[in-house]
Amino acid sequence: MDMLSSLPELVLVMIISSLSFKECVRTSVLSKKWRNLCHETRNIVFKESEYVDRSASDKKSERISFVDYMKQWVNRFNGRYIETLEIYFSLPLGFEADIESLIKFAVLKQVKNLVLDFSNPSWITTTNASWYSMIVVELPLCVYSLTTLESLKIYSCGFDPSKFMKSRLPRRLSIGWVELTDIESLVSNSPTLESLSINFCWGLGNKNIAGDIKEFVFENCDFSSDKHCSFDLPAVEFFKYSGQVLSFSSKRINMVIKEVYLDFMDVNGYDEPDQSTKVEGEVLSGFLNSLRGARTLTVCPYLLQAIQECENPLYLLRPMETQHLVLRTKLNVVEFKGIRLLLNNCPKLETLTFDYLGRNIFSKGLTYGGIHRRTYWLQKSAYKYLPNTLKVVVVRNFTGGKNELYILNFLIGSGRGRRPGPVLERVELYIQNEMHESQRMVALSKAEMLQSTSGDVQVLVHNA
């Protein structure tokens, strides 16, 4: 007998419960002792995608078989309680009673983490879901009063926010792919809720997000006619907003916030600034100011382009506490001034990451607003406000393109003693393994060129 099998059964259950559910089930073939041990795992995950072939002609019978498998599994469960139950089952029409019985099983076993995802994998936007979706499963009443519940994720699952007692909200709540008209009641005055994530929801009206939550995610939602959103989050540590540009206002935002992620709807850009672009630039600059305490800040290409278009960007933006700045960028010339504006306003910056998204087919070309991509980073004024705390530059998805090289040469040059203070220590380039071989060779040759001219600045190349 191997040493692992000689361990007490309780210890073995703890070990296999730390495996993925798929790996846990595979342990049943090891020996007679292990045959039924997996039926005591405390983490159960049922995924339709792992059981049903979506290209099969008779998916209905496979879905019936999948439901039978789930029911048989819980009937054979030998444990007293479970930590996690996850069910991923697209629009389970006709299986409502079976799903409810599985949820009640989880409640009976005092589940701590419950995931109910009934969304369709083919949905891309909320429009897809709002046109074709139908709420098949409603959250059973027993879940609302479950005192052991710590984390709840419900996608395309009906629920009533008013049925959650304030003292019984889980610490982590994630809602997605459903019409959601009332957000305020989920967060206001809740002493238990620490993390709230709202993803791909629609029908949202007036939004006043206020509470002591520490993590807030608002992603790709559609709003009613009111395009205003207000935040009062004095304790928030992680803040993510992805979606439309709204009329943002902030009453209180934690000034020692750990991380902020901003990603606004991608657009092709605009040829020349006009009154509407100036307004959006002012809105985003003001919003950015309210989040200036972020130690790690991630921004998108649209923000880089928009903040330069307001009437007086240098006046609107305030110095930030950011130590790690992540620029998700296409490195088009239309983003250069926005990149520089952020660098100028991060006096404590230590790490700068370029998450390169690839060349934009709608690129404006070599120039934009009097800026030329070849000469912009050669101007002496570009060095004036560069933070002298910058030590590390990271480029993800490095291809060796000209715009990448222009800005890297500028940063390496500025880090070799052209300015007072600490100098740049290293540049890390990550090259994708999936690149075509010819493109990969170009990227490697450009990386070697940077290495040969970088002086005391280390240039490291990694596979990604």
C-alpha positions as CSV (number, residue, x, y, z in Angstrom):
1,M,0.0,0.0,0.0
2,D,1.3,3.5,-0.9
3,M,1.8,6.0,2.0
4,L,-1.0,8.3,0.7
5,S,-3.6,5.5,0.9
6,S,-2.5,4.7,4.5
7,L,-3.7,8.1,5.6
8,P,-7.0,8.4,7.5
9,E,-10.1,8.7,5.3
10,L,-10.9,12.2,6.7
11,V,-7.4,13.4,5.6
12,L,-7.9,11.9,2.2
13,V,-11.2,13.7,1.8
14,M,-9.5,17.0,2.6
15,I,-6.8,16.3,0.0
16,I,-9.2,15.3,-2.9
17,S,-11.5,18.2,-2.0
18,S,-8.6,20.6,-3.0
19,L,-8.5,19.0,-6.5
20,S,-10.7,20.1,-9.3
21,F,-13.9,18.1,-9.4
22,K,-12.8,16.4,-12.6
23,E,-9.5,15.2,-11.0
24,C,-11.3,14.2,-7.9
25,V,-13.6,11.9,-9.8
26,R,-10.6,10.3,-11.5
27,T,-9.2,9.2,-8.2
28,S,-12.0,6.6,-8.0
29,V,-10.0,4.3,-10.3
30,L,-6.9,4.1,-8.1
31,S,-8.0,1.3,-5.9
32,K,-11.0,-0.3,-4.1
33,K,-10.4,2.1,-1.1
34,W,-10.6,5.1,-3.4
35,R,-13.6,3.9,-5.4
36,N,-16.3,5.8,-3.4
37,L,-14.0,8.4,-1.7
38,C,-14.7,11.0,-4.3
39,H,-18.4,11.0,-3.2
40,E,-17.3,12.7,-0.1
41,T,-15.6,15.6,-1.7
42,R,-16.7,19.0,-0.4
43,N,-16.4,20.8,-3.7
44,I,-18.9,19.6,-6.4
45,V,-18.9,21.1,-10.0
46,F,-21.4,20.1,-12.7
47,K,-20.6,21.5,-16.1
48,E,-22.9,20.8,-19.1
49,S,-20.0,21.6,-21.5
50,E,-18.0,18.7,-20.1
51,Y,-20.9,16.2,-20.6
52,V,-22.9,17.4,-23.6
53,D,-21.5,17.6,-27.1
54,R,-23.1,20.8,-28.5
55,S,-22.5,19.6,-32.0
56,A,-24.4,16.4,-31.4
57,S,-27.7,16.0,-33.3
58,D,-29.6,14.7,-30.2
59,K,-28.6,17.1,-27.5
60,K,-31.9,16.7,-25.7
61,S,-31.1,13.1,-24.7
62,E,-27.6,14.1,-23.6
63,R,-29.0,16.9,-21.5
64,I,-31.4,14.4,-19.8
65,S,-28.4,12.1,-19.2
66,F,-26.5,15.0,-17.7
67,V,-29.3,15.7,-15.3
68,D,-29.6,12.0,-14.3
69,Y,-25.8,12.1,-13.7
70,M,-26.1,15.0,-11.3
71,K,-29.0,13.5,-9.4
72,Q,-27.2,10.1,-9.1
73,W,-24.1,11.9,-7.8
74,V,-25.9,13.7,-5.0
75,N,-27.8,10.6,-4.1
76,R,-24.5,8.8,-3.6
77,F,-22.9,11.7,-1.6
78,N,-21.6,10.4,1.7
79,G,-20.4,13.6,3.4
80,R,-22.1,15.6,6.1
81,Y,-21.6,19.0,4.4
82,I,-20.2,20.6,1.3
83,E,-18.1,23.7,0.8
84,T,-19.0,24.4,-2.9
85,L,-21.7,23.4,-5.4
86,E,-21.4,24.8,-8.9
87,I,-24.0,24.1,-11.7
88,Y,-23.4,25.3,-15.2
89,F,-26.5,24.4,-17.3
90,S,-27.7,26.5,-20.2
91,L,-31.4,27.4,-20.0
92,P,-32.6,24.3,-18.2
93,L,-36.2,24.4,-19.5
94,G,-38.1,21.3,-18.4
95,F,-35.6,20.5,-15.7
96,E,-36.7,23.2,-13.1
97,A,-37.8,20.6,-10.5
98,D,-34.5,18.7,-10.8
99,I,-32.4,21.9,-10.5
100,E,-34.4,23.0,-7.4
101,S,-33.8,19.6,-5.8
102,L,-30.1,20.0,-6.4
103,I,-30.1,23.5,-4.8
104,K,-32.1,22.2,-1.8
105,F,-29.5,19.4,-1.4
106,A,-26.8,22.1,-1.2
107,V,-28.8,24.0,1.4
108,L,-29.3,20.8,3.4
109,K,-25.5,20.2,3.3
110,Q,-24.9,23.8,4.5
111,V,-23.1,24.9,1.4
112,K,-20.8,27.9,1.7
113,N,-20.2,28.7,-2.0
114,L,-23.1,28.4,-4.5
115,V,-22.8,29.0,-8.2
116,L,-25.9,28.8,-10.4
117,D,-25.1,29.7,-14.0
118,F,-28.0,29.1,-16.5
119,S,-26.8,31.5,-19.1
120,N,-26.3,30.6,-22.8
121,P,-22.6,30.3,-23.9
122,S,-23.5,31.9,-27.2
123,W,-24.6,35.2,-25.6
124,I,-22.1,38.0,-26.3
125,T,-24.0,41.1,-25.3
126,T,-27.0,41.9,-23.1
127,T,-29.0,42.3,-26.3
128,N,-28.6,38.6,-27.1
129,A,-29.8,37.7,-23.6
130,S,-32.7,40.2,-23.3
131,W,-34.1,39.1,-26.7
132,Y,-33.9,35.4,-26.3
133,S,-33.6,34.6,-22.7
134,M,-36.3,33.5,-20.4
135,I,-35.8,33.0,-16.6
136,V,-36.2,29.3,-16.2
137,V,-35.1,28.9,-12.6
138,E,-36.0,31.1,-9.7
139,L,-33.8,31.1,-6.6
140,P,-35.6,28.9,-4.0
141,L,-36.7,30.5,-0.7
142,C,-34.4,28.3,1.3
143,V,-31.4,30.0,-0.1
144,Y,-32.3,33.5,1.1
145,S,-32.3,32.3,4.8
146,L,-29.2,30.1,4.5
147,T,-26.9,31.3,7.3
148,T,-23.8,29.3,6.1
149,L,-23.7,30.9,2.6
150,E,-20.6,33.0,2.1
151,S,-20.5,33.3,-1.7
152,L,-23.4,33.3,-4.2
153,K,-23.2,33.6,-8.0
154,I,-26.4,33.6,-10.0
155,Y,-26.4,34.0,-13.8
156,S,-29.7,34.0,-15.7
157,C,-31.4,33.1,-12.5
158,G,-34.4,34.9,-11.1
159,F,-34.3,36.3,-7.6
160,D,-35.9,38.9,-5.4
161,P,-33.4,41.3,-3.7
162,S,-36.0,42.2,-1.0
163,K,-36.0,38.6,0.3
164,F,-32.4,38.8,1.4
165,M,-32.4,39.9,5.0
166,K,-29.7,42.5,5.6
167,S,-27.9,40.3,8.1
168,R,-28.0,37.3,5.8
169,L,-26.5,38.6,2.6
170,P,-23.5,36.5,1.6
171,R,-20.1,38.1,1.8
172,R,-19.6,37.8,-2.0
173,L,-22.5,38.2,-4.4
174,S,-22.3,38.0,-8.2
175,I,-25.3,38.7,-10.5
176,G,-25.3,38.3,-14.3
177,W,-27.4,38.0,-17.5
178,V,-30.7,39.2,-15.9
179,E,-32.8,42.3,-15.8
180,L,-31.9,44.2,-12.7
181,T,-33.8,47.4,-11.9
182,D,-32.9,47.7,-8.2
183,I,-29.2,47.7,-7.2
184,E,-29.3,50.1,-4.3
185,S,-31.2,47.6,-1.9
186,L,-28.4,45.1,-2.4
187,V,-25.6,47.3,-1.1
188,S,-27.0,50.0,1.1
189,N,-26.7,49.4,4.8
190,S,-25.7,45.8,4.5
191,P,-23.2,44.8,7.3
192,T,-22.2,41.5,5.6
193,L,-21.7,42.2,1.9
194,E,-18.0,42.7,1.0
195,S,-17.9,41.9,-2.7
196,L,-20.5,42.8,-5.3
197,S,-20.2,41.9,-9.0
198,I,-22.8,42.9,-11.6
199,N,-22.2,41.5,-15.1
200,F,-24.2,41.7,-18.4
201,C,-27.4,43.0,-16.7
202,W,-30.0,45.3,-18.3
203,G,-32.8,47.6,-17.4
204,L,-30.8,49.4,-14.7
205,G,-32.3,52.7,-13.7
206,N,-31.0,55.4,-11.3
207,K,-27.8,54.0,-9.8
208,N,-26.5,55.1,-6.4
209,I,-23.9,52.5,-5.3
210,A,-23.3,53.2,-1.6
211,G,-22.0,50.9,1.1
212,D,-19.0,49.5,2.9
213,I,-18.2,46.8,0.3
214,K,-14.5,46.2,-0.4
215,E,-14.8,44.8,-4.0
216,F,-17.0,46.2,-6.7
217,V,-17.3,45.1,-10.3
218,F,-19.7,46.6,-12.8
219,E,-19.2,45.0,-16.2
220,N,-21.0,45.4,-19.6
221,C,-24.4,46.4,-18.4
222,D,-27.2,48.3,-20.3
223,F,-28.9,51.2,-18.6
224,S,-32.3,52.8,-18.9
225,S,-32.7,56.4,-20.2
226,D,-30.9,57.7,-17.1
227,K,-27.1,57.6,-17.9
228,H,-26.0,58.6,-14.4
229,C,-24.1,56.6,-11.9
230,S,-23.0,57.7,-8.4
231,F,-20.5,56.0,-6.1
232,D,-20.2,56.3,-2.4
233,L,-17.7,53.6,-1.4
234,P,-15.4,54.7,1.4
235,A,-14.0,51.2,2.1
236,V,-13.6,49.8,-1.4
237,E,-10.2,48.2,-2.2
238,F,-10.9,46.8,-5.7
239,F,-12.9,48.7,-8.2
240,K,-13.7,47.6,-11.8
241,Y,-15.9,49.4,-14.3
242,S,-16.3,48.1,-17.8
243,G,-18.9,49.5,-20.2
244,Q,-20.5,52.7,-21.4
245,V,-19.3,56.2,-20.6
246,L,-21.9,57.6,-18.1
247,S,-22.2,60.7,-16.2
248,F,-20.2,59.6,-13.2
249,S,-20.1,61.2,-9.8
250,S,-18.3,60.2,-6.6
251,K,-19.2,61.2,-3.1
252,R,-16.6,59.2,-1.2
253,I,-14.0,56.8,-2.7
254,N,-11.3,55.1,-0.5
255,M,-8.1,57.1,-1.0
256,V,-5.9,54.1,-0.2
257,I,-7.7,51.9,-2.8
258,K,-5.5,48.9,-3.9
259,E,-6.6,48.4,-7.5
260,V,-8.8,50.2,-10.1
261,Y,-9.6,48.8,-13.6
262,L,-11.4,51.0,-16.2
263,D,-12.4,49.7,-19.6
264,F,-14.9,51.8,-21.6
265,M,-16.7,50.6,-24.8
266,D,-14.3,50.4,-27.6
267,V,-14.7,52.8,-30.5
268,N,-12.9,53.4,-33.7
269,G,-11.9,56.9,-32.6
270,Y,-12.7,60.2,-34.1
271,D,-10.9,62.4,-36.6
272,E,-11.0,65.7,-34.8
273,P,-12.2,66.8,-31.3
274,D,-15.7,68.3,-31.1
275,Q,-17.9,69.5,-28.2
276,S,-19.1,65.9,-27.3
277,T,-15.6,64.5,-27.2
278,K,-14.5,67.4,-24.9
279,V,-17.4,66.6,-22.6
280,E,-16.5,62.9,-22.4
281,G,-12.9,63.8,-21.8
282,E,-13.9,66.0,-18.9
283,V,-16.2,63.3,-17.5
284,L,-13.5,60.7,-17.6
285,S,-10.8,63.0,-16.3
286,G,-13.1,63.9,-13.3
287,F,-13.8,60.2,-12.7
288,L,-10.1,59.4,-12.9
289,N,-9.4,62.1,-10.3
290,S,-11.9,60.5,-7.8
291,L,-9.9,57.2,-8.2
292,R,-6.5,58.8,-8.0
293,G,-5.7,56.9,-4.7
294,A,-5.3,53.6,-6.7
295,R,-2.0,51.9,-6.1
296,T,-2.6,49.8,-9.2
297,L,-4.4,51.4,-12.1
298,T,-5.5,49.7,-15.4
299,V,-6.9,51.8,-18.2
300,C,-8.2,51.2,-21.8
301,P,-7.3,52.7,-25.2
302,Y,-10.5,54.8,-25.2
303,L,-9.6,56.5,-21.9
304,L,-6.1,57.3,-23.2
305,Q,-7.6,59.0,-26.3
306,A,-10.5,60.8,-24.5
307,I,-8.6,62.5,-21.6
308,Q,-6.5,64.5,-24.0
309,E,-9.6,65.9,-25.8
310,C,-11.0,68.0,-23.0
311,E,-10.5,71.7,-22.8
312,N,-7.6,71.7,-20.5
313,P,-6.4,68.2,-19.6
314,L,-3.3,69.4,-17.6
315,Y,-5.7,71.4,-15.4
316,L,-8.3,68.7,-14.9
317,L,-6.0,65.8,-14.0
318,R,-4.5,65.6,-10.5
319,P,-1.4,63.8,-9.3
320,M,-2.2,60.1,-8.5
321,E,-0.8,57.7,-5.9
322,T,-0.4,55.0,-8.5
323,Q,2.7,52.8,-8.2
324,H,1.8,50.3,-11.0
325,L,0.2,51.7,-14.1
326,V,-1.2,49.2,-16.7
327,L,-1.9,50.6,-20.1
328,R,-4.1,48.4,-22.2
329,T,-3.2,50.0,-25.5
330,K,-3.0,49.7,-29.3
331,L,-0.1,52.2,-29.2
332,N,-1.8,54.3,-31.9
333,V,-0.6,57.9,-32.2
334,V,-4.1,59.0,-31.0
335,E,-3.2,57.5,-27.6
336,F,0.3,59.0,-27.2
337,K,-0.7,62.2,-25.5
338,G,-3.0,60.4,-23.1
339,I,-0.1,58.0,-22.2
340,R,2.1,61.0,-21.5
341,L,-0.6,62.7,-19.4
342,L,-0.9,59.7,-17.2
343,L,2.9,59.3,-16.8
344,N,3.1,63.0,-15.9
345,N,0.5,62.5,-13.2
346,C,2.0,59.4,-11.5
347,P,4.9,60.9,-9.5
348,K,5.3,57.7,-7.5
349,L,5.2,55.2,-10.4
350,E,7.5,52.2,-10.0
351,T,6.2,49.7,-12.6
352,L,4.7,50.5,-16.0
353,T,3.0,47.7,-18.0
354,F,2.0,48.0,-21.6
355,D,-0.7,45.3,-22.3
356,Y,-0.4,45.6,-26.1
357,L,-3.7,44.8,-27.8
358,G,-2.4,44.8,-31.4
359,R,-2.5,47.2,-34.3
360,N,-5.9,48.9,-34.9
361,I,-7.1,48.6,-38.5
362,F,-8.8,52.0,-38.0
363,S,-5.5,53.7,-37.0
364,K,-5.2,57.3,-38.0
365,G,-1.8,56.7,-39.5
366,L,1.4,58.5,-38.7
367,T,0.0,61.7,-37.3
368,Y,-2.8,63.0,-35.2
369,G,-3.5,66.5,-33.9
370,G,0.0,67.7,-34.8
371,I,1.6,64.6,-33.2
372,H,3.9,62.5,-35.3
373,R,4.5,58.9,-34.1
374,R,8.2,59.0,-35.0
375,T,9.2,62.3,-33.4
376,Y,6.8,62.6,-30.4
377,W,8.9,60.6,-28.0
378,L,12.1,62.4,-29.1
379,Q,11.0,65.8,-27.9
380,K,12.8,67.1,-24.9
381,S,9.5,68.1,-23.3
382,A,8.6,64.4,-23.1
383,Y,11.3,63.9,-20.4
384,K,10.3,66.8,-18.3
385,Y,7.7,65.3,-16.1
386,L,8.5,61.6,-16.4
387,P,8.5,60.1,-12.9
388,N,12.0,59.5,-11.6
389,T,10.8,56.6,-9.5
390,L,10.2,54.3,-12.5
391,K,12.2,51.1,-12.2
392,V,10.4,48.4,-14.3
393,V,8.7,48.5,-17.7
394,V,6.8,45.4,-18.9
395,V,5.4,44.8,-22.4
396,R,3.0,42.0,-22.9
397,N,2.3,40.7,-26.4
398,F,5.5,42.3,-27.7
399,T,5.7,42.1,-31.5
400,G,8.6,44.5,-32.2
401,G,6.4,47.0,-34.0
402,K,7.6,50.6,-34.6
403,N,5.3,52.2,-32.1
404,E,6.5,49.8,-29.5
405,L,10.1,50.5,-30.2
406,Y,9.6,54.3,-30.3
407,I,8.2,54.4,-26.8
408,L,10.6,51.8,-25.4
409,N,13.7,53.6,-26.7
410,F,12.3,56.7,-25.1
411,L,11.9,55.0,-21.7
412,I,15.2,53.2,-21.9
413,G,17.0,56.5,-22.9
414,S,15.4,58.4,-20.1
415,G,16.4,55.7,-17.7
416,R,20.1,55.8,-18.6
417,G,20.9,59.1,-16.7
418,R,19.3,61.8,-18.9
419,R,17.4,62.9,-15.9
420,P,18.2,63.2,-12.2
421,G,17.1,60.5,-9.7
422,P,16.9,56.7,-9.9
423,V,17.3,55.1,-13.3
424,L,15.2,52.4,-15.0
425,E,16.4,49.0,-13.9
426,R,14.9,46.6,-16.4
427,V,12.5,46.1,-19.3
428,E,10.6,42.8,-19.6
429,L,9.3,41.7,-23.0
430,Y,6.7,38.9,-23.2
431,I,6.4,37.2,-26.6
432,Q,3.4,35.0,-27.4
433,N,4.2,31.4,-28.2
434,E,1.2,31.3,-30.5
435,M,2.7,33.9,-32.9
436,H,3.5,32.9,-36.5
437,E,7.1,31.8,-36.7
438,S,8.1,34.6,-39.0
439,Q,6.5,37.2,-36.7
440,R,8.1,35.6,-33.7
441,M,11.5,35.9,-35.3
442,V,10.9,39.6,-36.0
443,A,9.9,40.1,-32.4
444,L,13.0,38.3,-31.1
445,S,15.3,40.3,-33.4
446,K,13.9,43.6,-32.2
447,A,14.3,42.5,-28.6
448,E,17.9,41.6,-29.3
449,M,18.4,45.1,-30.8
450,L,17.0,46.7,-27.6
451,Q,19.3,44.5,-25.5
452,S,22.3,45.7,-27.5
453,T,21.5,49.4,-27.0
454,S,20.1,49.4,-23.5
455,G,23.3,50.1,-21.6
456,D,22.8,49.5,-17.9
457,V,19.1,48.8,-18.3
458,Q,18.4,45.0,-18.4
459,V,16.2,43.8,-21.3
460,L,14.7,40.4,-20.5
461,V,12.7,38.3,-22.9
462,H,10.1,35.8,-21.8
463,N,7.8,33.4,-23.5
464,A,4.1,33.9,-22.7
